Amino acid sequence: MSLTKEQKNKRFDEIVKVLKSQSEVIDEVIALSGQQFFNDNKGKENFNFEVIEGQNESYRFMGGNDVRYDRYVFPFNYSLWYLPKRINILLQPIIYTILKNESKEILLIDLGAGTGATQIAVALVCIAMKELGYEVPKVTIHNIDLSPFMLNYGKDYVWKYFLQQYPDFENNRNFITKYHTNSWENVKIENLCNIETWLVTSFLFDYSDNNSEEKFKALISTYKPKTIITSTSETKKKKIQKGLPFLETFDKFDFLPLKDKPKEEKVEGKIYGLSIPNNTLEQTTKFRKKLYYTDKIIGTGLYKELKWQDDKGFVCSVFTQKTDYQESTNNTTQELSFVDVRPIFVFYKTEEELINKFKLIFDIYSKTYQLDTITIIDKGDISHHLKLYENELDSNDLQVESLGKLCLLWNANKKIENPKIKTKINDTSGVLVFAFSKENETNIKKVNAYWNVSNIIFWDKKSKDKFLEFKKVAGRENNF
């Protein structure tokens, strides 16, 4: 039965009312997820340092800058500040789209899914519809993200505790969740025929990839979606509005901050405000403050109160295809696997210290990125202590794109003839662990002339301090 405009508006308001009542439950989900991750990782020697470094990197969001998601702790930082805000931004657009299309089955492709804000938002809307006695569509969500750390946190922590609160979703054949660690333009999604497809892009176009719009246009051509939902920060909304002219064949509906609402009561094609008011997430805020004051993770903004809404504005738009939905054939794009990790720099004093640190690094990154090989560069006396692998390759050249998925340990004791060339590694080939000590300080001086600090993961505070100390000395000597 097709709904009238008045019926849709009534249902919209009723669903929003139910969603408001769930805000404390989701607050608990986020807090419990964080607590479990903290319990699982607090024993790692660099955990506190990683949280601080991750928090510092997250401030780059404020300027609309790129942020890398290759730190194992970064999803923890992200979920304790951005996740509830992202969920809140998506709730009303999802309600609007479900009611507008009256779909019985939806295949949703979430590009840059992160820790699962879209999945949570869609699930909450389905919960509200069921509670109100409305027909709930079957939903299959494909979560796509280049960072396995983000996806794993969303699946293993946030979604796990969500299911504890809403057990009807566990093993639910009408709400299917899938995960793809991949670059979104290369993932393969099958079984699209006769199923309404949505593409969701949360803050995807905030960043500096100049080709992202063209890649997205190609994706639309491949999947022929009925609906596209985009969201972005206020500072980037002009880019969305101006930079996606190929969406002119779609009808557009905008969701904007309440502060932007003009004086007139109704504005055609726009909804202002969010489903969940600007209340504090009490439990998550309490947990954040515990991390800061009790666990002494100082140097972060964890003492700040977390609210459901961003201080800054946003724009979220729903684009609906004007023409009838076109049947799509299965996509034949080759699914590729990527490893997107900055080089990890480790300072060590003794061989035993290096071995222990490398074992931990390898444990974290090999499991998450499914790395199957360790390569020891300039082995020296280290390799016979690392009984972690079957396949060992030996090379003095770091241009190793052809070696497949691997974890590199570069122990730079030998003289480095050409550091600019020999420190190149393709992001798709592996994780480079650069081990350095006081004994090879001279070589580090040569190497760090070619590394920008923002493009390095320092494993711990000691590694960062020593690297910057060497870099400062190297700058004074000005000998390269």
N, C-alpha and C positions, 0 to 999 in steps of 0.2 A: 504494500500500500504506500503510495507516494504521499509524503507529508506536505502540508501547506506551510507557507512562510511563518505563519503565526504558531503552528505546532512545533516547527523547528526552533523558533525563538524560545518557546516555553521549555522545550527539552534542554536547550542550551543552558538556560538559567538553572534548571533543576540539577543538571550534571555538575555545573560549577559549584553549587551548594554542597553536593556530596564531596567533591574534591577538597573543598576547604576543610571539611571534617577529618580528612585523612592526613593533614599536614603534620600532626604530632607523630603519627605512625611512621611516616617517611623520615622524619627527624630521627626517630629511634633506629631505623634501618641504617641510616648514614653513620650514626654514632657507633652502633654495634659493629658495623663493617670496619670502621677505623680502629676500634679497640681490638678486633680480632687480628687485623693486619699488624698492629703495634705489638701484640703478644707474640705473633709469629716471627717478627723481625728485630725486636728490640735487643736481642742478644748479639746481633751482628756488630762488629767493632766499629763500623763506620755509619751506623744507623742515624744517630743524632746529626752528624755532619751532613749526611745525605738529605735529611729533612730540611735543614737550614739552606743548603744549596738549592734544593728544589723550590723552596719558598722564594728565594731570591730570583730564581729564573721565572717564576710565575708572575712576578711583577711586570714582566715584559708584556703581558696581556693588556695592561692598562694603556700602553701606547699603541695597541694594535699591532705589535711586532710578532715575529715568528717565535714559537716556543718549541723546543725539542722534547720528545717524550721517551727518551732512552735511559732515564734513571729509574731504577727499580722502585724508588720511593715516590716518584712524582705523582702517580695516581692517588696516593694517600693524601698528598698536599692538595691536589685538584679536588678530590671528592669532599674534603672538609671545608671548601670555600665555594667552588663554582658549581658543583653538581646540583644542589637544590635550586639555584638560580636558573640553571639551564632547563631543569624539569619544569619549573614554573612558566618559563617563556613559551614552552611547547604545548602546554595543556589546552589552552583555548583554540589555537590553530588546529589541533587534532580533533577536538570536539566539533568544530565548524566543518572540517573536511568529512568526517564520518557522517554527520547529519546531512550535509549537502549531497553527498554521493549515494547515500543509503546502500552501501556496498554489503554484500553477503560474504565476500572473501577479499582479503587485501594481502598483497605481497609488498612489503615495505623494505626498501634498501636504504640503510642509514650510512651515509658517507662520512667518515670521520666520527665513528660512533663513540669513541672514548670510553668512559666508564658506564655508559648505558643510559643516558638521560632520556633519549627517545623511547627506548624500550620500557622504562619505568613510566613515562608519561602516557604511552599508549595503554599499558596495562591498567593504570589508574582510571583512565576513561572507560575501559571495558568493565572494570569493577563497578563504577558508578552506574553504567547503563544496565548491568545485570541487577544491581540493587533496586533500580527504578522500574524493573520489569520490561525493559526495552530489548529488542532483538540485538544480540551482540555478534558482530562479524567474526569469521575465522581470520586470524592474523598470523602471517609468517614474517618474522623480522630477520633480515640479514644484517648483522653488525659488522661493518668493515672499518678497519683501522690499521695503519702502518705500524702502530706500537702494540706489540703483544702484552707489554706491561699494563697498558690502559685497558685492553680488552679483558685480560685475565682478572684484573681487579674488579671490573664490572661483573664478570661472570662468577668468580670464585668468592667474592666478598659481598658486593652490593646485592646482586640477584639472589645469592644464597640467603641472605637475611630478609630480603623481600619475600621469598617463598615461605619463610617461617611465619611471616605475618599474614600472608595470603596463600595458604597451602593449595587452594584450588588450581593454581597455575602450574603446580609441579606435575609433570607428565601429562599436561593438558594438550590433547590433540587439536584443539581449536586455538591454541596460542603457542606457536612454535618459534624457538629462538635458535639462530645459527650464528657462528662467528668465523670471520675471515681475517687473518693477519696478512694484510696486503695493501698495496697502493690501490685506491678506489677505482682508478681508471683501468686496472688490469684484472679485476676480479671476475670470476665466471659465476653467473647466477642462472640456474636452469628452471624449466617448468613455468615459463611465463605465459603460455597460451591461455587465453580466455580468463585471466586473472587480473583484476585491477591492480596496477602497479603504482606505488608512490616512491618518489625519491626525496629523502630528507637530507639537508645540508646545514648542519648547525655550525655557524661561524667558520664555514669552510673557506669563504672568500675574504677573510680578514687578513690573510697572510700574503707573502710576497711572491708567490708563484705566478709569474706573468702569463703562463699558459693555462692556468686552472679553468678559466672561462671557456677556452676552446675545447679542453678535455671534457668539461661538463656538457658542452653542446653535443659532442660526439656521443656521450653517454645517453643523452636524451634521444638521439637518433637510434641508438641501439635498443633501448628498453621501451621507448614510446610510452612514458608514464602518463597516467590520467591526472595525477596531482604531483606537484613539487612544493615542498615546504622549505623555505630558506630563512635563516635567522642570522643576524649580525649585530655588532656593536654600533652604537650611535655614530661613532667617529668614522665608520666605514659604510654607513647606509647609502651614501651617495654612489659609492662604487657598485653596490648591489643594484640600485635603481637605474644607473647609467650603463653599467658594465654587462648587463645581460639582455641585450636587445633581441636576442633570438627567442625570448619568452613572450614576444608580442602576440603570438598566436594563442596565448593563454589568458583567461580571465584572472584578475588579480584582486586579492583582498588582504589588507594590511592590519597587523596588530601592533599597537604602539603604546608607549608609556602614558599613564594617566596625566602626567604633567604636561603632555603635549596636546591634550584635548582642547579644542576651541570652545568658545562660550556657548555655541548652539548645542542643543540637546542631542541631536542625531547627526551623524556624518556618514553619508553613503559610502560603502566599501571599506569601512574602517571600524575597528573595535579598540577601545582604549582601556588600559588597566590589565591586571593579571588575576588569575583565579585565586591564588593564595595571597593574602594581604602581606604587607611588609612587617610581618611579625618575626620575632627572634626564634631561631631553632635552639630551644633551651638545652636539649640533651647534647647536641653536637657542640654547642658553645661551651658547655661544661667540660666535655672531653678535651676540646682544644685548650682550654685554660689549664686543665690538669697536665697536659703535655708541657705547657710553658712553665707553670709555677712548681709543679711537683716533680716532673721528670726532667726539668731543667734544659729543655730544648730552647735555649735563649738565642736571640738574634733573629727571631721570626715574628710574624704578626699573629701568632696563635692566641695571644691574649685578647684579640679583637672579637667583638660580638658578631655572630653570623646571622644574617637575616635572609629572608626568602627572595628579596629583590636586590638588584644591583643599584648602587647609587647613581650610576650613569645610565643613559638610555639605551634603547635597543630598537630594532625593527624586525618583525617576523612577518613574512608574507606567504600566502597560499596562492599558488598558481594552478588553475584548473583548466585542462584542455577544453577548448571551445568545441572542437569537432567531436564526432563520435569516437569512442575508444577503438583503436586499431589493434587487431590481433597481431601479436609479436611472435616471431619464431625464436627458438632457443638461441641464446647468445653463444657464439663460438669463440669468443675472446679467450686466449690462453691465460690461465691463472698462473701468475708468477709469485715467487716468494722473495721477500726482501729482508735484508738485515740493515737497519738504520740506526747505527750506534756511533757516537763520537768516540775517538780513541780515548782509552782510559789510562791515565798516568799514575803510576805507583812508585813512591819512594820507599826504599828499604835500607836498613843498616846491615842486616845479616841475611844469609841465604835462607835460614829457617823462616825469618819474617816474610820474605818474598814468597816462599812456597805456601805459607798459610794464607797470605792475601790472595795469591793467584788461585788457590783451590776454591776460595769463597767466590771470587769473581767468576770463575769457570762454572761453578755450581749454579749461580744465579742466571748467568747469561746463556749457558748451554741449554738449560731446561726450557727457558722462556723462548729462546730463538731456535731451538732444536738444532744446535750446532753439533756436528758429528766428528770433527777433526780438531786436533791441536797442532799448530806448527810452532816449533821453537826456532826463533831466529837467532843465530849466533849462540849456539847452545852452551858452550863453556861447561861448567860443572853442574849446571842446574838440571838438565834433562833427566838424569838417572834418578832423581828424587821425585819426579812427577809421574807417578804410576797411575795416571788417570785415563789412559787412552791406548788404543790399539794401533791407530794409524798416525804415524808421525812423519812429517815432511820437513826437510831441512833446506833453508834458503837464506841467502844474504840480501835478497832483493824483495822489497815490500810491494812490488807491483804484482799482486797475486790474484788478479781477477779470475783467472782460470781454475783456481784450486777449489772452488765450491764453497760450501758453508763451513766456516772454521773459526777457531779462536786462536789468535796469534799472541805469542809472548815474545816480545823483542827485548832481549837483554843486551843493551848497547855498550859492551865493553871494548869492542874493536873501534878503531878509528873510522869515522864516517866521512867518506870521500865527498859525497854529494847529497846532503840531507834533503834538499828540496825535492829531488827525484825519489830518493829511497824511502821517504815517509808518505808516499801516496798509497792510498788503499781505497778501493771501490766500496761504497756503502752496501752493495749487494753481495759482497764476498765474505765478510766476517767481522769479528770484533778484534780490534788491535789493543793489546795491553802493553804499554810501554813501561818497562821497569828501569828505574834509574837510582843511582846512589851517589854518595859523596865521591866515590872512586872514579866515576865516569862523568864528573861535573863538566869537564871540558867539552865532552861530546854533547851533553845536554844544552850547553850554551849555543852550540851550532844548530841543534835541532829546534830549539824554541824560538829562534829567529824567524821560523816559518810557521809557527802555530799561533793562532789567535786564542786567547784564554777562553773566550766564550765558546770556542769549538772543541773544548777539552772537558772530559769528565775527570776530575781529581778524585781518587778513591777515598781519600780521607784528608783531614786538615793538615797533617804533616806533609803529605804529598803536594798539596797546594802551596803551602808556605815555602817549601824548599824549591819548588819550581819557580815561584815568583822571586825568591831570593837569588837564584841562579840567573834569572832573566834580568834582574836589576843590575847585577854585577856585569853581565854580558853587555848590557846597554852602555854602561860606563866605559867598558873596555873598547867598545865600538870596533871589534876586530873581525866582523864578517862583512 
